[in-house]
Amino acid sequence: MSPPTTAPPSGLTVRTARPDEYAAVGALTVDVYVGGGYMNPESTYIATLRDTAARAATTEILVAELGGTLVGAVAYCPPESPLAELAGPDDGEFRMLAVLPSAQGRGAGSALVRACVERARAAGLRGVRLSTQPNMTAAHRLYERLGFHRTPDDDWSPVPGLLLVTYALAF
């Protein structure tokens, strides 16, 4: 199933992040995860969220700009990426999707997810996978609206006490 196509809102662009933006992308990601209540500010995972340069070595960091301001980011993982947690050899995956609260509901998240889907499709992959936290309900609605479906048999816990739920989109 293909995600529905819609034009991004006027002034919204999605592109590959530049190295000089990595610190800003890391700060944005941490702010969204901590500010949204998805991550404890004392978590050791904060360093991973902040380290965009390390992610960029094995993924493609995409950013959403609205009116020239960075408002969102995501890491697209091709199959060979060591950051891919669910994807098989014929799947893409994305991780660490973050959109500033001020831009939520304005198409940035959809545009970032669509960009990941487009990369997987262009590479001839069979689909896209992702993990998300159960409390990220707005993200769940976004994924479902774009044609992703829940894959509860693949739900997993990276650390004790944290369940991640999974979604997939097949082409």
N, CA and C atoms as a LAMMPS dump frame, in Angstrom:
ITEM: TIMESTEP
0
ITEM: NUMBER OF ATOMS
513
ITEM: BOX BOUNDS ff ff ff
-5.0000000000000000e+02 5.0000000000000000e+02
-5.0000000000000000e+02 5.0000000000000000e+02
-5.0000000000000000e+02 5.0000000000000000e+02
ITEM: ATOMS id mol type element x y z
1 1 1 N 0.848 -1.186 0
2 1 2 C 0 0 0
3 1 3 C 0.886 1.238 0
4 2 1 N 0.589 2.18 -0.839
5 2 2 C 1.353 3.42 -0.903
6 2 3 C 0.718 4.457 -0.007
7 3 1 N 1.571 5.293 0.625
8 3 2 C 0.977 6.358 1.429
9 3 3 C 0.247 7.348 0.534
10 4 1 N -0.817 7.953 1.034
11 4 2 C -1.517 8.957 0.246
12 4 3 C -0.563 10.092 -0.104
13 5 1 N -0.745 10.662 -1.272
14 5 2 C 0.121 11.763 -1.679
15 5 3 C -0.609 13.081 -1.47
16 6 1 N 0.083 13.999 -0.853
17 6 2 C -0.415 15.358 -0.709
18 6 3 C 0.79 16.277 -0.789
19 7 1 N 0.571 17.449 -1.268
20 7 2 C 1.664 18.414 -1.347
21 7 3 C 1.974 18.927 0.05
22 8 1 N 3.273 19.112 0.358
23 8 2 C 3.601 19.686 1.663
24 8 3 C 3.099 21.124 1.744
25 9 1 N 2.89 21.6 2.957
26 9 2 C 2.425 22.979 3.081
27 9 3 C 3.432 23.96 2.487
28 10 1 N 2.927 25.068 2.065
29 10 2 C 3.778 26.101 1.484
30 10 3 C 4.883 26.491 2.469
31 11 1 N 6.081 26.587 1.968
32 11 2 C 7.213 26.978 2.803
33 11 3 C 7.888 25.819 3.511
34 12 1 N 7.366 24.583 3.372
35 12 2 C 7.964 23.415 4.01
36 12 3 C 8.855 22.697 3.011
37 13 1 N 10.081 22.428 3.419
38 13 2 C 10.985 21.649 2.592
39 13 3 C 11.612 20.56 3.45
40 14 1 N 11.904 19.432 2.811
41 14 2 C 12.633 18.343 3.453
42 14 3 C 13.902 18.14 2.649
43 15 1 N 14.998 18.024 3.356
44 15 2 C 16.293 17.857 2.701
45 15 3 C 17.245 17.144 3.636
46 16 1 N 18.389 16.76 3.097
47 16 2 C 19.436 16.151 3.912
48 16 3 C 20.066 17.232 4.789
49 17 1 N 20.297 16.898 6.049
50 17 2 C 20.929 17.841 6.981
51 17 3 C 22.381 18.084 6.582
52 18 1 N 22.829 19.276 6.809
53 18 2 C 24.243 19.629 6.599
54 18 3 C 25.004 19.403 7.909
55 19 1 N 26.279 19.056 7.814
56 19 2 C 27.07 18.839 9.04
57 19 3 C 27.032 20.016 10.017
58 20 1 N 26.951 21.234 9.496
59 20 2 C 26.912 22.387 10.407
60 20 3 C 25.57 22.482 11.154
61 21 1 N 24.601 21.642 10.796
62 21 2 C 23.302 21.629 11.469
63 21 3 C 23.167 20.484 12.468
64 22 1 N 24.146 19.609 12.537
65 22 2 C 24.023 18.42 13.382
66 22 3 C 23.755 18.764 14.843
67 23 1 N 24.418 19.762 15.375
68 23 2 C 24.18 20.129 16.783
69 23 3 C 22.738 20.598 16.976
70 24 1 N 22.238 21.389 16.037
71 24 2 C 20.858 21.865 16.134
72 24 3 C 19.866 20.716 16.002
73 25 1 N 20.146 19.756 15.117
74 25 2 C 19.273 18.596 14.965
75 25 3 C 19.26 17.773 16.247
76 26 1 N 20.426 17.567 16.839
77 26 2 C 20.502 16.826 18.098
78 26 3 C 19.729 17.521 19.203
79 27 1 N 19.889 18.831 19.317
80 27 2 C 19.173 19.591 20.347
81 27 3 C 17.666 19.536 20.112
82 28 1 N 17.228 19.66 18.861
83 28 2 C 15.81 19.587 18.53
84 28 3 C 15.252 18.22 18.927
85 29 1 N 15.966 17.161 18.599
86 29 2 C 15.502 15.805 18.9
87 29 3 C 15.375 15.594 20.405
88 30 1 N 16.381 16.013 21.149
89 30 2 C 16.328 15.885 22.612
90 30 3 C 15.179 16.714 23.17
91 31 1 N 15.036 17.949 22.695
92 31 2 C 13.956 18.813 23.19
93 31 3 C 12.584 18.182 22.972
94 32 1 N 12.367 17.586 21.807
95 32 2 C 11.075 16.975 21.508
96 32 3 C 10.844 15.744 22.377
97 33 1 N 11.855 14.888 22.496
98 33 2 C 11.685 13.663 23.281
99 33 3 C 11.526 13.959 24.781
100 34 1 N 12.334 14.858 25.301
101 34 2 C 12.242 15.181 26.73
102 34 3 C 11.011 16.057 26.988
103 35 1 N 10.835 17.103 26.186
104 35 2 C 9.712 18.018 26.371
105 35 3 C 8.36 17.355 26.186
106 36 1 N 8.309 16.33 25.332
107 36 2 C 7.064 15.615 25.097
108 36 3 C 6.782 14.542 26.127
109 37 1 N 7.722 14.359 27.065
110 37 2 C 7.546 13.348 28.091
111 37 3 C 7.852 11.934 27.628
112 38 1 N 8.568 11.8 26.503
113 38 2 C 8.896 10.487 25.952
114 38 3 C 10.224 9.945 26.463
115 39 1 N 10.997 10.805 27.099
116 39 2 C 12.33 10.418 27.55
117 39 3 C 12.654 11.154 28.839
118 40 1 N 13.179 10.428 29.793
119 40 2 C 13.653 11.022 31.038
120 40 3 C 14.924 11.811 30.725
121 41 1 N 15.026 13.059 31.189
122 41 2 C 16.223 13.855 30.882
123 41 3 C 17.509 13.257 31.455
124 42 1 N 17.387 12.32 32.386
125 42 2 C 18.565 11.663 32.964
126 42 3 C 18.944 10.383 32.222
127 43 1 N 18.169 10 31.227
128 43 2 C 18.422 8.767 30.49
129 43 3 C 19.763 8.825 29.765
130 44 1 N 20.447 7.712 29.754
131 44 2 C 21.713 7.639 29
132 44 3 C 21.462 7.732 27.497
133 45 1 N 20.229 7.482 27.044
134 45 2 C 19.891 7.556 25.623
135 45 3 C 19.911 8.995 25.101
136 46 1 N 19.854 9.964 25.985
137 46 2 C 19.905 11.371 25.58
138 46 3 C 21.165 11.644 24.766
139 47 1 N 22.289 11.073 25.174
140 47 2 C 23.544 11.276 24.432
141 47 3 C 23.425 10.741 23.006
142 48 1 N 22.725 9.63 22.839
143 48 2 C 22.52 9.064 21.5
144 48 3 C 21.64 9.987 20.665
145 49 1 N 20.574 10.497 21.263
146 49 2 C 19.699 11.42 20.541
147 49 3 C 20.436 12.69 20.123
148 50 1 N 21.325 13.153 20.976
149 50 2 C 22.056 14.39 20.716
150 50 3 C 23.137 14.217 19.647
151 51 1 N 23.698 13.01 19.514
152 51 2 C 24.859 12.768 18.648
153 51 3 C 24.455 12.526 17.193
154 52 1 N 24.015 13.566 16.54
155 52 2 C 23.588 13.476 15.151
156 52 3 C 24.747 13.105 14.235
157 53 1 N 25.937 13.579 14.521
158 53 2 C 27.091 13.253 13.671
159 53 3 C 27.325 11.748 13.625
160 54 1 N 27.19 11.07 14.752
161 54 2 C 27.371 9.616 14.769
162 54 3 C 26.279 8.94 13.941
163 55 1 N 25.036 9.404 14.058
164 55 2 C 23.949 8.841 13.25
165 55 3 C 24.202 9.051 11.769
166 56 1 N 24.685 10.229 11.43
167 56 2 C 24.89 10.575 10.021
168 56 3 C 25.952 9.698 9.354
169 57 1 N 26.799 9.07 10.148
170 57 2 C 27.829 8.197 9.577
171 57 3 C 27.23 6.93 8.971
172 58 1 N 26.036 6.519 9.431
173 58 2 C 25.451 5.264 8.946
174 58 3 C 23.981 5.393 8.531
175 59 1 N 23.458 6.615 8.545
176 59 2 C 22.079 6.864 8.132
177 59 3 C 22.066 8.144 7.313
178 60 1 N 20.904 8.486 6.803
179 60 2 C 20.734 9.793 6.179
180 60 3 C 19.868 10.622 7.112
181 61 1 N 20.401 11.727 7.572
182 61 2 C 19.648 12.622 8.452
183 61 3 C 18.87 13.585 7.569
184 62 1 N 17.567 13.548 7.712
185 62 2 C 16.698 14.438 6.961
186 62 3 C 16.126 15.476 7.907
187 63 1 N 15.985 16.688 7.41
188 63 2 C 15.392 17.754 8.212
189 63 3 C 14.217 18.361 7.465
190 64 1 N 13.273 18.873 8.235
191 64 2 C 12.154 19.642 7.698
192 64 3 C 12.386 21.09 8.087
193 65 1 N 12.259 21.955 7.108
194 65 2 C 12.359 23.394 7.327
195 65 3 C 11.017 24.017 7.004
196 66 1 N 10.592 24.908 7.848
197 66 2 C 9.362 25.648 7.609
198 66 3 C 9.715 27.123 7.685
199 67 1 N 9.585 27.799 6.568
200 67 2 C 9.951 29.214 6.532
201 67 3 C 11.41 29.451 6.874
202 68 1 N 12.284 28.5 6.517
203 68 2 C 13.713 28.648 6.761
204 68 3 C 14.173 28.218 8.147
205 69 1 N 13.269 27.727 8.978
206 69 2 C 13.61 27.286 10.333
207 69 3 C 13.508 25.774 10.43
208 70 1 N 14.514 25.131 11.03
209 70 2 C 14.451 23.692 11.248
210 70 3 C 13.337 23.39 12.239
211 71 1 N 12.399 22.529 11.827
212 71 2 C 11.276 22.197 12.707
213 71 3 C 11.149 20.702 12.957
214 72 1 N 11.951 19.906 12.254
215 72 2 C 11.86 18.462 12.449
216 72 3 C 13.042 17.745 11.849
217 73 1 N 13.19 16.479 12.256
218 73 2 C 14.295 15.667 11.749
219 73 3 C 13.957 14.195 11.912
220 74 1 N 14.64 13.372 11.132
221 74 2 C 14.5 11.923 11.205
222 74 3 C 15.782 11.3 10.662
223 75 1 N 16.081 10.098 11.119
224 75 2 C 17.218 9.33 10.587
225 75 3 C 16.655 8.207 9.726
226 76 1 N 16.966 8.24 8.424
227 76 2 C 16.565 7.162 7.524
228 76 3 C 17.686 6.133 7.496
229 77 1 N 17.353 4.884 7.802
230 77 2 C 18.33 3.792 7.861
231 77 3 C 18.145 2.872 6.664
232 78 1 N 19.115 2.848 5.758
233 78 2 C 19.054 1.842 4.705
234 78 3 C 19.346 0.47 5.311
235 79 1 N 19.093 -0.612 4.578
236 79 2 C 19.244 -1.949 5.166
237 79 3 C 20.601 -2.228 5.799
238 80 1 N 21.656 -1.691 5.257
239 80 2 C 22.986 -1.992 5.795
240 80 3 C 23.357 -1.148 7.021
241 81 1 N 22.491 -0.248 7.421
242 81 2 C 22.792 0.609 8.567
243 81 3 C 22.799 -0.191 9.867
244 82 1 N 23.846 -0.035 10.681
245 82 2 C 23.846 -0.702 11.985
246 82 3 C 22.782 -0.14 12.933
247 83 1 N 22.18 0.991 12.595
248 83 2 C 21.121 1.554 13.433
249 83 3 C 19.744 0.974 13.106
250 84 1 N 19.643 0.224 12.026
251 84 2 C 18.375 -0.428 11.698
252 84 3 C 18.141 -1.55 12.703
253 85 1 N 17.016 -1.482 13.393
254 85 2 C 16.726 -2.45 14.457
255 85 3 C 15.747 -3.539 14.016
256 86 1 N 14.89 -3.228 13.075
257 86 2 C 13.847 -4.161 12.644
258 86 3 C 14.001 -4.612 11.202
259 87 1 N 14.531 -3.729 10.387
260 87 2 C 14.532 -3.948 8.949
261 87 3 C 15.34 -5.169 8.557
262 88 1 N 14.765 -5.931 7.636
263 88 2 C 15.491 -7.017 7.014
264 88 3 C 16.311 -6.468 5.86
265 89 1 N 16.932 -7.331 5.091
266 89 2 C 17.799 -6.876 4
267 89 3 C 17.058 -6.153 2.873
268 90 1 N 15.727 -6.267 2.848
269 90 2 C 14.941 -5.618 1.792
270 90 3 C 14.048 -4.505 2.306
271 91 1 N 14.328 -4.011 3.524
272 91 2 C 13.511 -2.964 4.131
273 91 3 C 14.354 -1.747 4.487
274 92 1 N 13.731 -0.587 4.396
275 92 2 C 14.284 0.607 5.005
276 92 3 C 13.683 0.737 6.4
277 93 1 N 14.246 1.625 7.169
278 93 2 C 13.737 1.873 8.518
279 93 3 C 13.993 3.341 8.827
280 94 1 N 13.181 3.909 9.681
281 94 2 C 13.529 5.241 10.168
282 94 3 C 13.422 5.268 11.675
283 95 1 N 14.208 6.19 12.227
284 95 2 C 14.317 6.303 13.681
285 95 3 C 14.367 7.767 14.08
286 96 1 N 14.047 7.99 15.333
287 96 2 C 14.228 9.293 15.975
288 96 3 C 13.51 10.421 15.246
289 97 1 N 12.289 10.154 14.8
290 97 2 C 11.476 11.203 14.195
291 97 3 C 11.124 12.208 15.29
292 98 1 N 11.376 13.467 15.023
293 98 2 C 11.082 14.53 15.997
294 98 3 C 10.603 15.766 15.253
295 99 1 N 9.492 16.322 15.709
296 99 2 C 8.955 17.559 15.145
297 99 3 C 8.64 18.49 16.308
298 100 1 N 9.11 19.717 16.217
299 100 2 C 8.845 20.697 17.266
300 100 3 C 7.344 20.855 17.486
301 101 1 N 6.922 21.022 18.728
302 101 2 C 5.483 21.206 18.997
303 101 3 C 4.862 22.329 18.177
304 102 1 N 5.601 23.402 17.945
305 102 2 C 5.065 24.534 17.18
306 102 3 C 4.79 24.18 15.721
307 103 1 N 5.377 23.1 15.226
308 103 2 C 5.184 22.693 13.826
309 103 3 C 4.318 21.449 13.697
310 104 1 N 3.944 20.842 14.808
311 104 2 C 3.121 19.64 14.735
312 104 3 C 1.749 19.989 14.168
313 105 1 N 1.253 19.105 13.321
314 105 2 C -0.017 19.35 12.657
315 105 3 C 0.101 20.225 11.431
316 106 1 N 1.334 20.554 11.041
317 106 2 C 1.538 21.434 9.881
318 106 3 C 2.214 20.706 8.719
319 107 1 N 2.3 19.366 8.803
320 107 2 C 2.799 18.583 7.679
321 107 3 C 4.258 18.181 7.722
322 108 1 N 4.995 18.646 8.724
323 108 2 C 6.428 18.331 8.778
324 108 3 C 6.668 16.843 9.024
325 109 1 N 5.94 16.264 9.965
326 109 2 C 6.113 14.843 10.249
327 109 3 C 5.765 13.991 9.048
328 110 1 N 4.637 14.283 8.408
329 110 2 C 4.228 13.544 7.214
330 110 3 C 5.28 13.651 6.12
331 111 1 N 5.794 14.853 5.921
332 111 2 C 6.784 15.059 4.863
333 111 3 C 8.075 14.282 5.154
334 112 1 N 8.488 14.234 6.416
335 112 2 C 9.696 13.483 6.766
336 112 3 C 9.486 11.981 6.56
337 113 1 N 8.336 11.469 6.983
338 113 2 C 8.052 10.042 6.798
339 113 3 C 7.976 9.721 5.308
340 114 1 N 7.304 10.561 4.55
341 114 2 C 7.209 10.327 3.098
342 114 3 C 8.591 10.326 2.454
343 115 1 N 9.47 11.184 2.905
344 115 2 C 10.831 11.221 2.346
345 115 3 C 11.56 9.897 2.613
346 116 1 N 11.342 9.322 3.788
347 116 2 C 11.948 8.019 4.093
348 116 3 C 11.362 6.94 3.187
349 117 1 N 10.051 6.972 3.013
350 117 2 C 9.383 6 2.144
351 117 3 C 9.903 6.129 0.71
352 118 1 N 10.041 7.354 0.24
353 118 2 C 10.545 7.582 -1.122
354 118 3 C 11.951 7.024 -1.289
355 119 1 N 12.809 7.173 -0.284
356 119 2 C 14.171 6.65 -0.376
357 119 3 C 14.17 5.128 -0.451
358 120 1 N 13.33 4.512 0.359
359 120 2 C 13.25 3.05 0.336
360 120 3 C 12.708 2.555 -1.006
361 121 1 N 11.691 3.202 -1.478
362 121 2 C 11.098 2.806 -2.759
363 121 3 C 12.102 2.999 -3.895
364 122 1 N 12.809 4.122 -3.907
365 122 2 C 13.793 4.391 -4.961
366 122 3 C 14.937 3.373 -4.943
367 123 1 N 15.228 2.814 -3.768
368 123 2 C 16.292 1.813 -3.64
369 123 3 C 15.792 0.405 -3.998
370 124 1 N 14.512 0.293 -4.368
371 124 2 C 13.956 -1.002 -4.737
372 124 3 C 13.656 -1.909 -3.551
373 125 1 N 13.512 -1.315 -2.367
374 125 2 C 13.227 -2.111 -1.168
375 125 3 C 11.758 -2.524 -1.155
376 126 1 N 11.404 -3.443 -0.266
377 126 2 C 10.023 -3.951 -0.226
378 126 3 C 9.139 -3.201 0.762
379 127 1 N 9.734 -2.35 1.621
380 127 2 C 8.932 -1.604 2.582
381 127 3 C 9.775 -0.842 3.577
382 128 1 N 9.095 -0.298 4.571
383 128 2 C 9.73 0.511 5.621
384 128 3 C 9.202 0.044 6.968
385 129 1 N 10.079 -0.008 7.952
386 129 2 C 9.735 -0.444 9.312
387 129 3 C 10.078 0.663 10.295
388 130 1 N 9.469 0.6 11.489
389 130 2 C 9.809 1.535 12.553
390 130 3 C 9.361 0.996 13.903
391 131 1 N 10 1.489 14.939
392 131 2 C 9.612 1.247 16.329
393 131 3 C 9.216 2.582 16.94
394 132 1 N 8.269 2.546 17.861
395 132 2 C 7.813 3.759 18.516
396 132 3 C 7.351 3.409 19.928
397 133 1 N 7.272 4.4 20.762
398 133 2 C 6.798 4.167 22.116
399 133 3 C 5.262 4.147 22.138
400 134 1 N 4.682 3.363 23.046
401 134 2 C 3.218 3.289 23.114
402 134 3 C 2.545 4.645 23.37
403 135 1 N 3.226 5.547 24.064
404 135 2 C 2.616 6.84 24.393
405 135 3 C 2.769 7.886 23.288
406 136 1 N 3.376 7.54 22.178
407 136 2 C 3.525 8.481 21.06
408 136 3 C 2.31 8.372 20.131
409 137 1 N 1.134 8.617 20.695
410 137 2 C -0.112 8.356 19.981
411 137 3 C -0.309 9.251 18.752
412 138 1 N 0.153 10.475 18.797
413 138 2 C 0.028 11.334 17.611
414 138 3 C 0.858 10.755 16.465
415 139 1 N 2.026 10.222 16.776
416 139 2 C 2.855 9.587 15.748
417 139 3 C 2.158 8.341 15.205
418 140 1 N 1.525 7.56 16.079
419 140 2 C 0.806 6.363 15.623
420 140 3 C -0.272 6.747 14.607
421 141 1 N -1.013 7.814 14.91
422 141 2 C -2.059 8.264 13.975
423 141 3 C -1.454 8.681 12.639
424 142 1 N -0.314 9.353 12.691
425 142 2 C 0.379 9.755 11.462
426 142 3 C 0.766 8.52 10.645
427 143 1 N 1.401 7.553 11.28
428 143 2 C 1.835 6.352 10.561
429 143 3 C 0.647 5.639 9.932
430 144 1 N -0.43 5.492 10.689
431 144 2 C -1.61 4.801 10.169
432 144 3 C -2.248 5.568 9.02
433 145 1 N -2.266 6.88 9.128
434 145 2 C -2.806 7.711 8.046
435 145 3 C -1.98 7.542 6.768
436 146 1 N -0.681 7.276 6.924
437 146 2 C 0.208 7.107 5.769
438 146 3 C 0.266 5.661 5.273
439 147 1 N -0.556 4.785 5.852
440 147 2 C -0.647 3.425 5.354
441 147 3 C 0.153 2.385 6.121
442 148 1 N 0.848 2.778 7.157
443 148 2 C 1.573 1.815 7.981
444 148 3 C 0.57 1 8.796
445 149 1 N 0.934 -0.223 9.11
446 149 2 C 0.083 -1.046 9.97
447 149 3 C 0.91 -1.588 11.131
448 150 1 N 0.224 -1.828 12.236
449 150 2 C 0.878 -2.365 13.438
450 150 3 C 1.37 -3.777 13.179
451 151 1 N 2.538 -4.081 13.724
452 151 2 C 3.115 -5.425 13.651
453 151 3 C 3.432 -5.882 15.074
454 152 1 N 2.403 -6.201 15.857
455 152 2 C 2.607 -6.498 17.278
456 152 3 C 3.521 -7.691 17.546
457 153 1 N 3.637 -8.617 16.605
458 153 2 C 4.547 -9.751 16.815
459 153 3 C 6.012 -9.318 16.865
460 154 1 N 6.296 -8.103 16.378
461 154 2 C 7.67 -7.592 16.377
462 154 3 C 7.948 -6.596 17.499
463 155 1 N 6.942 -6.303 18.353
464 155 2 C 7.17 -5.392 19.482
465 155 3 C 8.318 -5.929 20.322
466 156 1 N 9.092 -5.022 20.922
467 156 2 C 10.286 -5.452 21.638
468 156 3 C 10.672 -4.443 22.709
469 157 1 N 11.611 -4.847 23.552
470 157 2 C 12.105 -4.002 24.645
471 157 3 C 13.622 -3.872 24.536
472 158 1 N 14.108 -2.679 24.205
473 158 2 C 15.557 -2.486 24.126
474 158 3 C 16.225 -2.493 25.501
475 159 1 N 15.468 -2.082 26.51
476 159 2 C 15.939 -2.099 27.898
477 159 3 C 14.759 -2.492 28.779
478 160 1 N 15.024 -3.077 29.937
479 160 2 C 13.908 -3.453 30.822
480 160 3 C 13.02 -2.247 31.131
481 161 1 N 11.716 -2.47 31.038
482 161 2 C 10.759 -1.43 31.375
483 161 3 C 10.357 -0.526 30.22
484 162 1 N 10.953 -0.715 29.042
485 162 2 C 10.596 0.112 27.885
486 162 3 C 10.148 -0.802 26.75
487 163 1 N 8.858 -0.765 26.453
488 163 2 C 8.302 -1.527 25.34
489 163 3 C 8.255 -0.609 24.128
490 164 1 N 8.702 -1.102 22.992
491 164 2 C 8.547 -0.395 21.735
492 164 3 C 7.559 -1.165 20.874
493 165 1 N 6.605 -0.443 20.309
494 165 2 C 5.64 -1.051 19.403
495 165 3 C 6.108 -0.786 17.978
496 166 1 N 5.714 -1.662 17.067
497 166 2 C 6.277 -1.595 15.724
498 166 3 C 5.195 -1.411 14.657
499 167 1 N 5.633 -0.811 13.561
500 167 2 C 4.792 -0.57 12.393
501 167 3 C 5.578 -0.93 11.147
502 168 1 N 4.85 -1.251 10.08
503 168 2 C 5.462 -1.543 8.788
504 168 3 C 4.589 -1.002 7.675
505 169 1 N 5.238 -0.654 6.582
506 169 2 C 4.573 -0.284 5.346
507 169 3 C 5.184 -1.127 4.251
508 170 1 N 4.373 -1.938 3.605
509 170 2 C 4.853 -2.778 2.504
510 170 3 C 4.529 -2.092 1.182
511 171 1 N 5.428 -2.254 0.228
512 171 2 C 5.196 -1.673 -1.105
513 171 3 C 4.607 -2.742 -2.014
